[in-house]
Amino acid sequence: MTTKVALVTGAARGIGLAATELFLERGWQVAMVDRDGDELAAASGTLQGVHPIVADVSIPEQVDRMRNQALARFGRIDALVNNAGVALFSRAPSVSFEQWREVMATNLDGVFLCTQALTPALAETKGAIVNIASISGLRASTLRVAYGTSKAAVIHLTKQYAAELGEMGIRVNCIAPGPVRTKLAMAVHAPEIIAAYYDAIPLNRYGEPREIAEGIVFLCSENASFVTGQTLAVDGGFDATGVGLPALRRGD
């Protein structure tokens, strides 16, 4: 059997690193992409079957180089995980155009650029694409004018690509995570916000990166061979429970 290869962006930490580790456990090899070279080196240094590539997915020339390096190393790509993203949480009147463009450049343009660049390789393997959106792309909340809009666009872009790339045998799906217990989230979420999330989520807890990774790897696998154009909310039931948190509405 030929070893399958996944290319994961934003792979140096959090969900991207968890997905990388799970792919490896399932016998895949992984091209790990991140713009933070130091973090990427630290994350990839102890892993077997990976190839780290430093690239910014919002820059077309770097995306092309990323693709070329991955194909030169592995010779094929069976799955693309568009996970790289940035977050900006600010009240709507305070968001500058520069901040808006920074979020869109990575969260939306990056998905477009990577998908365009990898489509020929994925057509050869009848591969899969999984885009990482957010529960904020399914439901509006406070402080998320740029972030939520970018993730809503990713969800629709997933459907567009599923409709058009299906004839090539490429499946395109989306994961919409709810709050996830990453180092960044725990650092920036005040205790009041953490408690409010626990109250609002039916499972009464944050998700773990590994739980999001399970959804990603499933959608990239043959077990999801007839699944395309779908958005899977991995959110502990958060999408089912109503509008944004009162604690967020009161805070800055």
C-alpha positions in Angstrom: 0.0 0.0 0.0 1.2 3.6 -0.7 1.4 5.7 2.4 -1.1 8.6 2.3 0.0 12.1 2.8 -1.8 15.0 4.5 -0.8 18.7 4.3 -1.9 20.5 7.5 -1.6 24.3 7.8 -1.3 25.9 11.2 0.3 22.7 12.3 2.7 23.9 15.0 0.1 24.0 17.8 -3.4 23.4 18.9 -5.8 21.7 16.5 -3.3 21.5 13.7 -0.7 19.7 15.8 -3.4 17.3 17.2 -4.5 16.5 13.7 -0.9 15.9 12.6 -0.4 13.5 15.5 -3.6 11.6 14.8 -2.8 11.3 11.1 0.6 9.8 12.1 -1.1 7.3 14.4 -3.3 6.2 11.5 -0.3 5.5 9.3 -0.2 8.7 7.2 2.7 11.1 6.6 2.2 14.8 7.1 3.5 18.0 5.6 3.4 20.4 8.6 3.0 24.0 7.5 3.2 27.1 9.8 4.5 30.6 9.5 6.1 30.4 13.0 9.4 28.6 12.2 10.5 28.3 15.8 7.2 26.7 17.0 7.1 24.5 13.9 10.6 23.2 14.5 9.8 22.5 18.2 6.5 20.7 17.3 8.0 18.6 14.4 11.3 17.8 16.0 10.1 14.7 17.9 7.7 13.4 15.2 8.5 10.7 12.7 7.0 10.8 9.2 6.6 14.6 9.0 8.1 17.3 6.8 8.0 20.9 8.3 7.5 23.8 5.8 7.6 27.4 6.9 5.1 29.4 4.9 2.4 32.0 5.3 -0.8 30.8 3.6 -1.9 34.4 2.9 1.0 35.0 0.5 0.5 33.3 -3.0 4.2 32.9 -3.7 4.8 31.1 -0.3 1.8 28.9 -0.9 3.2 27.8 -4.3 6.6 27.1 -2.6 4.8 25.1 0.1 3.1 22.9 -2.5 6.3 22.3 -4.4 8.2 21.4 -1.3 5.5 19.0 -0.1 5.3 17.3 -3.5 9.1 17.1 -3.8 9.3 15.4 -0.4 6.3 13.0 -0.6 5.3 12.8 -4.3 1.6 13.0 -3.5 -1.0 14.8 -1.4 -4.1 12.9 -0.3 -5.6 15.4 2.1 -5.4 19.2 2.6 -6.4 20.5 6.1 -6.9 24.3 5.9 -6.4 25.0 9.6 -4.3 28.1 9.7 -6.2 31.1 11.1 -6.0 34.2 13.2 -8.4 35.6 15.7 -9.5 39.2 16.4 -12.1 39.8 19.0 -13.2 43.4 19.1 -16.4 45.4 19.2 -17.7 46.1 15.7 -17.2 49.9 15.7 -13.6 49.5 16.8 -12.4 47.2 14.0 -10.2 48.9 11.6 -9.9 48.0 7.9 -6.4 46.9 8.5 -7.5 44.5 11.2 -10.4 43.3 9.0 -8.0 42.5 6.1 -5.5 40.8 8.4 -8.2 38.3 9.5 -9.6 37.8 6.0 -6.1 37.4 4.5 -5.3 34.3 6.6 -8.7 32.9 7.4 -10.3 33.2 4.0 -7.7 34.0 1.4 -5.5 31.3 2.8 -8.1 28.6 2.3 -8.7 29.8 -1.3 -5.0 30.0 -2.1 -4.1 26.6 -0.6 -7.1 24.9 -2.3 -6.3 26.4 -5.7 -2.7 25.3 -5.4 -3.3 21.8 -4.2 -6.3 20.9 -6.5 -4.3 19.3 -9.2 -2.4 17.1 -6.8 -5.6 16.1 -5.0 -7.3 15.3 -8.3 -4.6 12.7 -8.9 -5.3 11.0 -5.6 -9.0 11.5 -5.4 -8.3 13.3 -2.2 -10.1 15.3 0.4 -10.1 18.8 1.8 -11.1 19.8 5.3 -11.5 23.4 6.1 -11.5 24.6 9.7 -14.2 27.2 10.3 -15.7 27.9 13.7 -19.0 27.8 15.5 -18.7 31.6 15.1 -19.3 31.1 11.4 -22.6 29.4 12.1 -24.0 31.7 14.7 -23.4 35.4 15.3 -21.9 36.6 18.6 -20.3 39.7 20.0 -16.8 40.8 19.3 -16.6 38.7 16.1 -17.4 41.0 13.1 -14.2 40.0 11.3 -13.5 36.6 12.7 -17.1 35.3 12.5 -17.6 36.7 9.0 -14.4 35.1 7.8 -15.4 31.7 9.1 -19.0 32.0 7.7 -17.3 32.7 4.3 -15.1 29.5 4.8 -18.3 27.5 5.3 -19.8 28.7 2.1 -16.5 28.4 0.2 -16.5 24.7 1.3 -19.8 24.2 -0.4 -18.6 26.0 -3.6 -15.6 23.8 -3.9 -17.6 20.6 -3.0 -19.9 21.5 -5.9 -17.1 22.1 -8.4 -14.4 19.7 -7.4 -16.6 16.7 -7.0 -16.3 15.8 -10.6 -12.5 15.4 -10.0 -13.2 13.0 -7.2 -12.2 15.6 -4.5 -14.4 15.7 -1.4 -14.5 19.1 0.5 -15.9 19.4 4.0 -15.7 21.7 7.0 -15.3 21.4 10.7 -16.8 24.1 12.9 -15.2 23.8 16.4 -16.7 25.3 19.4 -14.5 26.6 22.3 -11.4 24.4 22.5 -9.0 24.1 25.4 -5.8 25.3 23.7 -3.0 27.2 25.5 -4.1 30.4 23.7 -7.7 30.1 24.7 -6.9 29.4 28.3 -4.6 32.4 28.3 -7.0 34.9 26.8 -10.3 33.7 28.3 -11.0 35.3 31.7 -12.4 33.1 34.4 -15.8 34.7 33.9 -15.8 33.8 30.2 -14.7 30.2 30.9 -17.5 29.8 33.4 -20.0 31.3 31.0 -19.0 28.9 28.2 -19.4 26.0 30.6 -22.9 27.1 31.4 -23.8 27.6 27.7 -22.4 24.4 26.3 -24.7 21.3 26.9 -21.7 19.1 27.6 -20.5 21.7 30.2 -16.9 21.9 29.1 -14.5 23.0 26.4 -13.5 20.6 23.7 -10.0 19.2 23.4 -7.8 19.6 20.3 -7.8 15.8 19.9 -11.6 15.7 19.7 -11.5 18.2 16.8 -8.7 16.1 15.2 -10.9 13.0 15.2 -13.5 14.8 13.1 -10.8 16.1 10.7 -9.2 12.7 10.2 -12.6 11.0 9.8 -13.6 13.4 7.0 -10.2 12.8 5.2 -10.6 9.0 5.5 -12.4 6.4 3.3 -15.0 6.1 6.1 -16.4 9.5 4.8 -16.1 8.5 1.1 -19.7 9.7 0.3 -19.6 12.8 2.5 -18.9 16.2 0.8 -20.1 19.8 1.1 -20.9 19.3 4.8 -20.1 21.3 7.9 -19.7 19.3 11.1 -20.0 21.3 14.3 -17.7 19.7 16.9 -18.9 22.0 19.7 -20.4 20.1 22.6 -23.9 21.2 21.5 -23.1 24.9 21.6 -24.7 25.7 18.3 -28.0 24.3 19.6 -28.2 26.6 22.6 -28.9 30.2 21.5 -27.2 33.5 21.2 -23.9 34.9 22.4 -22.8 34.8 26.1 -24.0 37.5 28.4 -20.5 37.7 29.8 -19.1 38.6 26.4 -21.8 41.2 25.8 -20.9 42.9 29.1 -17.2 42.8 28.6 -14.7 44.5 26.3 
